[in-house]
Amino acid sequence: MHERAPLQPVIVAGAGIGGLAVTLALARRGMGVELIEQSSQIGEIGAGLQLGPNAFAALDALGVGDALRASAVFTECLVMMDAVDASEIASVAVGEAFRQRFGNPYAVAHRADLHNALFQAVRSHPSVSIHTGAKITEVAFDDAGASVATEDGRAFEGAALIGCDGVKSVVRLALLGDTHRVSGHVVYRAVVPLERMPHDLRMNAPVVWAGPNCHLVHYPLRSGREYNLVVTFHSRDDEVWGVADGSRDEVLSYFEGIHERPRQLLSCPTSWRRWSTADRDPVATWSAGCATLLGDAAHPMMQYLAQGACMALEDAVTLGAAIDEVGPNFKEAFRLYQEARVARAARVVLSVREMGRLYHASGVERLVRNSLWVGRTAERFYDALEWLYAWRAGEALAPARGV
């Protein structure tokens, strides 16, 4: 491992899950970080998220795995149901055999709990300076360093710049100049207290109700005191990426053709948040000079494999491993990190799109989907998930070495 730290700090743009994770990875290596967040407070919007074994492998490498295990709910299985006739399509056990296979559990947690675990760990490092209310308007970088300026007149210089600033990344715009792809898929999210959750749906599992051009997901949070509820549909309108308050009438209008059992979920929340989602086509390059991208800034994806946060955590660990390999030569470290991550991230983005098609199949395609998993053993499911869940921090750079 190269111990020498750069004289200047690294600039990290964005204090979401990816930004905090890479800040922690750098700080644990003795590096100074200028963490810049455009919001006035450090926090996380959203509700629940799912954490596969690959996420726990990354969290352990960052030193916060135990903190997440303390607040997570460990599920018994992953379930897919048909929202039209309420029949079971597939159920995959994620108990002891799953943990033995992949070395870690499958769990669900509140996004705020993950964000807070990372934030508390970041705050413990005196080498990290946190700047809120700092909207980046100017970005510059070359082979020797990087700088940013904010809307309120602040300026920061650093040895390198890592853009963790989400789907509409300012850093990505400076690096690549491309634009995001509005998917047309709208996601409504809510957290429902246990007492409002239908008794027959209080399952210790992430449950997907797959319907024509729509689906619902629910799973427990915080020791089962709450349930996360997510509904997704193909919008009939032209969408613009963004987040807003939701409308119960809009949700109901997209789920008229589904079975009453999942449909009862739509009456559980007292309020909703509405996400008009976007992703980007995968790219082969997301680094230049002493600047790179991470998480949604590098490879934004829709939610169908529950891997957005997991990929950002993997990114952070891999970038740290690249610095261990070459030292604070950021141009070379970013090249190595990129080579290790591009193909895997692209595979996830494209697999997510295909999974969305399976979830939302209708007509004969729905019948084909329902037949795909008939008779499969748990081991066959695990084999299919090996590429995704068997990721290990110690092997993070293997793809860059052709392994």
WOQUI-V374801 format. One record per residue. N is the residue number from 1. RES is the residue in one letter. PSI is psi in whole degrees, -180 to 180 (* if undefined). BURIAL is + if it has 9 or more other C-alpha atoms within 8 Angstrom, else -. Layout:
N/RES/PSI/BURIAL
N/RES/PSI/BURIAL
//
This chain:
1/M/138/-
2/H/123/+
3/E/-23/-
4/R/125/-
5/A/152/+
6/P/153/-
7/L/-37/-
8/Q/154/-
9/P/167/+
10/V/137/+
11/I/125/+
12/V/120/+
13/A/111/+
14/G/126/+
15/A/38/+
16/G/-162/+
17/I/-46/+
18/G/-44/+
19/G/-43/+
20/L/-40/+
21/A/-45/+
22/V/-32/+
23/T/-43/+
24/L/-42/+
25/A/-41/+
26/L/-45/+
27/A/-36/+
28/R/-15/-
29/R/14/-
30/G/14/-
31/M/146/+
32/G/145/+
33/V/133/+
34/E/104/+
35/L/118/+
36/I/123/+
37/E/130/+
38/Q/-26/+
39/S/158/+
40/S/-18/-
41/Q/151/-
42/I/121/-
43/G/180/-
44/E/125/-
45/I/165/-
46/G/-163/-
47/A/-111/+
48/G/168/+
49/L/157/+
50/Q/140/+
51/L/109/+
52/G/175/+
53/P/-33/+
54/N/-34/+
55/A/-43/+
56/F/-34/+
57/A/-41/+
58/A/-42/+
59/L/-39/+
60/D/-41/+
61/A/-27/+
62/L/-5/+
63/G/13/-
64/V/13/+
65/G/-43/+
66/D/-36/-
67/A/-39/-
68/L/-38/+
69/R/-32/-
70/A/-27/-
71/S/-10/+
72/A/161/+
73/V/123/+
74/F/118/+
75/T/159/+
76/E/-31/+
77/C/168/+
78/L/130/+
79/V/136/+
80/M/128/+
81/M/154/+
82/D/118/+
83/A/-14/+
84/V/-46/+
85/D/4/-
86/A/24/+
87/S/155/-
88/E/129/+
89/I/-46/+
90/A/151/+
91/S/123/+
92/V/119/+
93/A/136/+
94/V/40/+
95/G/-138/+
96/E/-41/-
97/A/-39/-
98/F/-45/+
99/R/-38/+
100/Q/-39/-
101/R/-44/-
102/F/-3/+
103/G/-2/-
104/N/165/+
105/P/176/+
106/Y/131/+
107/A/166/+
108/V/150/+
109/A/164/+
110/H/137/+
111/R/-38/+
112/A/-32/+
113/D/-41/+
114/L/-47/+
115/H/-43/+
116/N/-38/+
117/A/-43/+
118/L/-42/+
119/F/-43/+
120/Q/-38/-
121/A/-40/+
122/V/-44/+
123/R/-23/-
124/S/-8/-
125/H/115/+
126/P/-14/-
127/S/-3/+
128/V/127/+
129/S/127/+
130/I/129/-
131/H/115/+
132/T/168/+
133/G/31/+
134/A/90/+
135/K/118/+
136/I/129/+
137/T/-21/+
138/E/139/-
139/V/134/+
140/A/146/-
141/F/155/+
142/D/-163/+
143/D/-11/-
144/A/-16/-
145/G/-165/+
146/A/161/+
147/S/155/+
148/V/156/+
149/A/149/+
150/T/164/+
151/E/-32/+
152/D/13/-
153/G/1/-
154/R/150/-
155/A/143/-
156/F/136/+
157/E/145/+
158/G/172/+
159/A/-23/+
160/A/167/+
161/L/130/+
162/I/115/+
163/G/110/+
164/C/35/+
165/D/30/+
166/G/-168/+
167/V/-42/+
168/K/52/+
169/S/126/+
170/V/-37/+
171/V/-41/+
172/R/-40/+
173/L/-42/+
174/A/-35/+
175/L/-49/+
176/L/-28/-
177/G/16/-
178/D/-177/-
179/T/161/-
180/H/166/+
181/R/111/-
182/V/124/+
183/S/-26/-
184/G/-3/+
185/H/126/+
186/V/135/+
187/V/127/+
188/Y/133/+
189/R/146/+
190/A/155/+
191/V/127/+
192/V/127/+
193/P/151/+
194/L/-41/+
195/E/-18/-
196/R/-4/-
197/M/130/+
198/P/137/+
199/H/-39/-
200/D/-4/-
201/L/11/-
202/R/73/+
203/M/145/+
204/N/67/+
205/A/148/+
206/P/117/+
207/V/124/+
208/V/125/+
209/W/104/+
210/A/124/+
211/G/175/+
212/P/114/+
213/N/25/+
214/C/163/+
215/H/164/+
216/L/149/+
217/V/140/+
218/H/149/+
219/Y/159/+
220/P/154/+
221/L/155/+
222/R/63/+
223/S/24/+
224/G/6/+
225/R/-20/+
226/E/162/+
227/Y/137/+
228/N/134/+
229/L/127/+
230/V/130/+
231/V/143/+
232/T/142/+
233/F/159/+
234/H/116/+
235/S/143/+
236/R/-5/-
237/D/164/-
238/D/123/-
239/E/153/-
240/V/134/-
241/W/135/+
242/G/177/-
243/V/139/-
244/A/172/-
245/D/146/-
246/G/168/+
247/S/122/-
248/R/-37/+
249/D/-39/-
250/E/-46/-
251/V/-51/+
252/L/-32/+
253/S/-20/-
254/Y/-4/-
255/F/30/+
256/E/-27/-
257/G/15/-
258/I/165/+
259/H/150/+
260/E/-29/-
261/R/-53/-
262/P/-29/+
263/R/-28/+
264/Q/-22/+
265/L/-29/+
266/L/-16/+
267/S/-2/-
268/C/-45/+
269/P/149/+
270/T/-16/-
271/S/157/-
272/W/156/+
273/R/139/+
274/R/125/+
275/W/123/+
276/S/115/+
277/T/161/+
278/A/157/+
279/D/-167/+
280/R/152/+
281/D/140/-
282/P/147/-
283/V/157/-
284/A/-15/-
285/T/127/-
286/W/19/+
287/S/150/+
288/A/128/+
289/G/-131/+
290/C/38/+
291/A/143/+
292/T/175/+
293/L/159/+
294/L/147/+
295/G/-140/+
296/D/-25/+
297/A/-33/+
298/A/-42/+
299/H/65/+
300/P/143/+
301/M/158/+
302/M/-178/+
303/Q/4/-
304/Y/-16/+
305/L/5/-
306/A/47/+
307/Q/4/+
308/G/-55/+
309/A/-38/+
310/C/-43/+
311/M/-37/+
312/A/-41/+
313/L/-44/+
314/E/-44/+
315/D/-49/+
316/A/-44/+
317/V/-41/+
318/T/-40/+
319/L/-40/+
320/G/-41/+
321/A/-36/+
322/A/-39/+
323/I/-38/+
324/D/-37/+
325/E/-43/+
326/V/-3/+
327/G/-172/+
328/P/41/+
329/N/86/-
330/F/-34/+
331/K/-45/+
332/E/-40/-
333/A/-41/+
334/F/-35/+
335/R/-44/+
336/L/-45/+
337/Y/-46/+
338/Q/-45/+
339/E/-33/+
340/A/-22/+
341/R/-27/+
342/V/-51/+
343/A/-41/+
344/R/-46/-
345/A/-41/+
346/A/-40/+
347/R/-41/-
348/V/-46/+
349/V/-47/+
350/L/-36/-
351/S/-37/+
352/V/-45/+
353/R/-42/+
354/E/-38/-
355/M/-36/+
356/G/-38/+
357/R/-41/-
358/L/-45/+
359/Y/-40/+
360/H/20/+
361/A/149/+
362/S/169/+
363/G/-137/-
364/V/-34/-
365/E/-35/-
366/R/-43/+
367/L/-40/+
368/V/-47/-
369/R/-47/+
370/N/-22/+
371/S/-13/-
372/L/-33/-
373/W/6/+
374/V/127/-
375/G/3/-
376/R/137/-
377/T/165/-
378/A/-38/-
379/E/-36/-
380/R/-37/-
381/F/-44/+
382/Y/-40/+
383/D/-41/-
384/A/-26/-
385/L/-2/+
386/E/-46/+
387/W/-30/-
388/L/-49/-
389/Y/-14/+
390/A/10/+
391/W/139/+
392/R/139/+
393/A/-39/+
394/G/-15/-
395/E/18/-
396/A/-34/+
397/L/-1/+
398/A/-43/+
399/P/-31/+
400/A/-20/+
401/R/4/-
402/G/21/-
403/V/*/-
//
